[in-house]
Amino acid sequence: MVIRQVFTPILIAASLVLLVSFAIRASFGVFQIPIANDLGWFRTEFSLAIAIQNLAWGIATPLFGAFAEKLGDRKAIVVGVLVYALGLGLSSMASTATGHQFLEILVGIGIAGTGFGVVLGVVGRSASDKTRSLALGVTTAAGSAGQIVGPPLTQFMLDTMAWQSVFLVYAGIILMVLFALPFIKAPVKATKKEVEESLSKILNIAVRDPSYILIFIGFFSCGFQLAFVTAHFPAFVTEACATIDPNGILAKMGVKDTADLGAVAIAVIGFFNIIGTITAGALGGRYSKRLLLAWIYLGRTVLSAWFILTPMTPTSVLIFSAIMGSLWLATVPLTSGLVAYIYGLKYMGTLYGLVFLSHQIGSFVGVWLGGDFYDRFGSYDVVWWVGVATGLLSAIVHLPVKEMPYQSRVQVV
């Protein structure tokens, strides 16, 4: 019965949108070396393009959330898909770093329209109080499934065609998610009091609430760590990891060099992320979301410190990828669920979208800083330690969050 309540047509269709969108988004790190070698770009130039993409994604997410709440979820997704495809198509023709950086604004906007802000809002409003946290976890896990497919598929296509052609293939694939739209129509679940409140009023309440500010700050490190790893880990592994044993298990599985290992590492993160996000969603329905978030950020902090202090081998890469994957997007169902629980469902998309902006500011800094510091120092070490520090900060700031409905808290006061 619970499975039937969770796996509704709306959830399945919404998950498909996320899967395709995130499969493409997670692949950009694999393009870094081929594009840089082909066009003669510095690592900083490509990193800035991806950083701009992440920032545009963050800025556009609350706007798409408000768009969906005012004009409809399906219309928001249609706009996102079309802009996404346009950005990918035009990126295939970019020959300068500046041009590519500008076009990544379109890609970022497209990701926002097909990403968490809109899709989790749909799923959150369509689910019951009992199944909401798990439903959000399952939907988030769908994005991880895309991460499993995207990087290895991209590496395979890059072995057989030019990177420009791969962008065009992905432009066509993202358009295919439009076939899922007929199933995406979530009811607006809100109390009478929530309906009477305007969007501007609820935003004013949220930004003045210390708990909301702490959630906003805490999501920064999530974006920093995830975007840095997604954009730079394949190149990091390619250049810094010990060589693959030609007679070992990895070689027999088709991982012939460290470039293949870098793509596989992202896929491993995606695989374990499916387990992690579903587990986090299930636990979020039973235990304190803020405490679960604190433990996840602490776990990432310890893991990253261990990885950078340990000589890199194929084994350490896979261990890191597996554990990091289990913690990867586990923060998303918990953070979005926490926002919905505290502030209600009516404007969940917008309020979570605003929090997600912090995530994407962190993404911008993580991706850009990674490329800039690599070109300056020839190493990613400093950026890894910045990620460790921000992760510890996020673990701490979630502890004082008041995890109770805002209206109840006001009445108690």
Residue pairs with C-beta under 8 A, 6 or more apart in sequence:
2 131
2 134
5 127
5 128
5 130
5 131
6 127
6 131
6 134
6 135
6 138
7 138
8 126
8 127
9 183
10 122
10 123
10 126
10 183
10 184
10 185
10 186
11 123
11 126
11 127
11 135
11 138
11 139
12 183
13 180
13 181
13 182
13 183
13 184
14 119
14 122
14 123
14 139
14 142
14 180
14 184
15 138
15 139
15 141
15 142
16 142
16 177
16 180
17 77
17 114
17 119
17 177
17 180
17 184
18 114
18 115
18 116
18 119
18 139
18 140
18 142
18 143
18 146
19 142
19 143
19 145
19 146
19 149
20 114
20 146
20 173
20 174
20 176
20 177
21 84
21 110
21 111
21 114
21 115
21 143
21 146
21 174
21 177
22 115
22 142
22 143
22 144
22 146
22 147
22 150
23 145
23 146
23 147
23 149
23 150
23 153
24 84
24 88
24 146
24 150
24 170
24 173
24 174
25 111
25 146
25 150
25 230
26 146
26 147
26 150
26 151
26 230
26 266
26 270
27 150
27 151
27 153
27 154
27 170
28 50
28 53
28 230
28 231
29 50
29 151
29 230
29 231
29 232
29 233
29 234
29 235
29 262
29 266
30 151
30 154
30 155
30 158
30 234
30 262
30 263
30 266
31 46
31 154
31 158
31 163
31 166
32 43
32 46
32 47
32 231
32 232
32 234
32 235
33 234
33 235
33 238
33 259
34 158
34 163
35 41
35 46
35 100
35 163
36 42
36 43
36 45
36 46
38 163
39 95
39 96
39 97
41 97
42 371
42 375
43 235
43 371
43 374
43 375
44 368
44 371
44 372
44 374
44 375
45 97
45 101
45 371
46 97
46 100
46 371
47 231
47 232
47 367
47 368
47 370
47 371
47 372
47 374
48 97
48 101
48 367
48 368
48 371
49 97
49 100
49 101
49 104
50 104
50 227
50 231
50 367
51 227
51 363
51 364
51 365
51 366
51 367
51 368
51 371
52 101
52 102
52 104
52 105
52 108
52 364
53 104
53 105
53 107
53 108
53 111
54 108
54 223
54 227
54 360
54 363
54 364
54 367
55 108
55 360
55 361
55 363
55 364
56 104
56 105
56 106
56 107
56 108
56 109
56 112
57 108
57 109
57 111
57 112
57 115
57 360
57 363
58 108
58 112
58 223
58 356
58 357
58 358
58 359
58 360
58 361
58 363
58 364
59 108
59 112
59 357
59 360
60 108
60 109
60 112
60 113
61 112
61 115
61 116
61 117
61 353
61 356
61 357
61 360
62 117
62 350
62 353
62 354
62 356
62 357
63 112
63 353
64 76
64 79
64 80
64 112
64 113
64 117
64 118
64 349
64 353
65 117
65 118
65 121
65 347
65 348
65 349
65 350
65 351
65 352
65 353
66 199
66 349
66 350
66 353
67 75
67 76
67 79
68 75
68 76
68 117
68 118
68 121
68 122
68 349
69 121
69 188
69 199
69 346
69 347
69 349
69 350
73 118
73 121
73 122
73 184
73 185
73 186
74 181
74 184
74 185
76 113
76 118
77 113
77 114
77 118
77 119
77 177
77 181
77 184
78 178
78 181
79 113
80 109
80 110
80 111
80 112
80 113
80 114
80 115
80 118
81 110
81 113
81 114
81 174
81 175
81 177
81 178
82 110
83 106
83 109
83 110
83 113
84 106
84 107
84 109
84 110
84 111
84 113
84 114
84 171
84 174
85 110
85 171
85 172
85 174
85 175
86 106
86 110
86 171
87 103
87 104
87 105
87 106
87 107
87 108
87 109
87 110
88 107
88 110
88 167
88 168
88 170
88 171
88 174
89 167
89 168
89 171
90 103
90 106
91 100
91 103
91 104
91 107
91 167
92 164
92 165
92 167
92 168
92 171
93 164
94 100
94 103
110 174
112 118
114 174
114 177
116 140
116 143
116 332
116 336
116 352
116 356
117 349
117 352
117 353
117 356
118 349
119 139
120 136
120 139
120 140
120 332
120 336
120 348
120 349
120 352
121 186
121 348
121 349
121 352
122 184
122 186
123 135
123 136
123 139
123 186
124 132
124 135
124 136
124 336
124 337
124 340
124 345
124 348
125 186
125 187
125 188
125 189
125 345
125 348
126 135
126 186
126 187
126 189
127 135
127 136
130 285
131 285
132 285
132 337
132 340
133 281
133 282
133 284
133 285
133 289
133 333
133 334
133 337
134 278
134 281
134 282
134 284
134 285
135 281
136 281
136 284
136 332
136 333
136 336
136 337
137 277
137 278
137 279
137 280
137 281
137 282
137 284
137 333
138 277
138 278
138 281
139 333
140 277
140 281
140 329
140 332
140 333
141 273
141 274
141 275
141 277
141 278
141 281
141 329
143 329
144 269
144 270
144 271
144 273
144 274
144 276
144 277
144 325
144 328
144 329
145 270
145 274
146 270
147 266
147 267
147 269
147 270
147 273
148 267
148 270
148 271
148 274
149 267
149 270
150 266
150 270
151 234
151 263
151 264
151 266
151 267
151 270
152 263
152 264
152 267
154 166
154 263
155 259
155 260
155 263
157 165
157 166
157 169
158 166
188 345
188 346
189 345
189 346
190 344
190 345
190 346
191 344
191 346
193 407
194 202
194 344
194 345
194 346
194 347
195 346
197 346
199 347
199 350
202 343
202 344
202 346
202 347
202 350
202 351
203 347
203 350
203 351
203 354
205 343
205 406
206 212
206 343
206 351
206 354
207 213
207 354
209 406
210 400
210 402
211 342
211 400
211 401
211 402
211 403
212 339
212 342
212 343
212 351
212 355
214 397
214 398
214 400
214 401
215 335
215 338
215 339
215 355
215 398
215 401
216 354
216 355
216 358
217 358
217 393
217 394
217 397
218 293
218 297
218 335
218 393
218 394
218 397
218 398
219 331
219 335
219 355
219 356
219 358
219 359
219 362
219 394
220 358
220 359
220 361
220 362
220 390
220 394
221 297
221 300
221 362
221 387
221 390
221 391
221 393
221 394
222 297
222 331
222 335
222 359
222 362
222 394
223 358
223 359
223 360
223 361
223 362
223 363
223 364
223 366
224 362
224 363
224 365
224 366
224 386
224 387
224 390
225 300
225 304
225 362
225 366
225 387
225 390
225 391
226 328
226 329
226 363
226 366
227 362
227 363
227 364
227 366
227 367
228 366
228 367
228 369
228 370
228 383
228 387
229 266
229 269
229 324
230 266
231 366
231 367
231 370
231 371
232 367
232 370
232 371
232 374
232 380
232 383
233 262
233 265
233 266
234 259
234 262
234 263
234 265
234 266
235 262
236 262
236 380
237 258
237 261
237 262
237 265
237 312
237 317
238 257
238 258
238 259
238 261
238 262
239 258
240 312
241 258
241 261
241 262
241 312
241 313
241 314
241 317
242 311
242 312
242 313
242 314
243 257
243 258
244 250
244 251
244 255
244 256
244 257
244 258
244 260
244 261
244 314
245 251
245 314
248 314
250 261
250 314
254 260
255 261
255 264
255 314
261 314
261 317
265 317
265 318
265 320
265 321
266 321
268 318
268 321
268 322
268 325
269 321
269 322
269 324
269 325
269 328
270 325
270 328
271 325
272 321
272 322
272 323
272 324
272 325
272 326
272 328
273 325
273 326
273 328
273 329
273 330
275 325
275 326
276 325
276 326
276 327
276 328
276 329
276 330
277 328
277 329
277 330
277 332
277 333
279 326
279 330
280 292
280 296
280 330
280 331
280 333
280 334
281 333
281 334
281 337
283 292
284 292
284 333
284 334
284 337
288 403
289 334
289 335
289 337
289 338
289 341
289 403
290 338
290 398
290 399
290 401
290 403
291 398
291 399
292 334
293 331
293 334
293 335
293 338
293 394
293 398
294 395
294 396
294 398
294 399
295 395
296 327
296 330
296 331
296 334
297 331
297 391
297 392
297 394
297 395
297 398
298 391
298 392
298 395
299 323
299 327
300 324
300 327
300 391
301 388
301 391
301 392
301 395
303 320
303 323
303 324
303 327
304 324
304 384
304 387
304 388
304 391
305 388
306 320
307 316
307 320
307 384
308 381
308 384
308 385
308 388
310 316
335 352
335 355
336 348
336 352
338 401
338 403
339 348
339 351
339 352
339 355
340 348
340 352
341 403
341 405
342 402
342 403
342 404
342 405
342 406
343 351
343 406
344 405
344 406
362 390
366 383
366 387
369 383
369 386
370 380
370 383
373 379
373 380
373 382
373 383
374 380
374 383
402 409
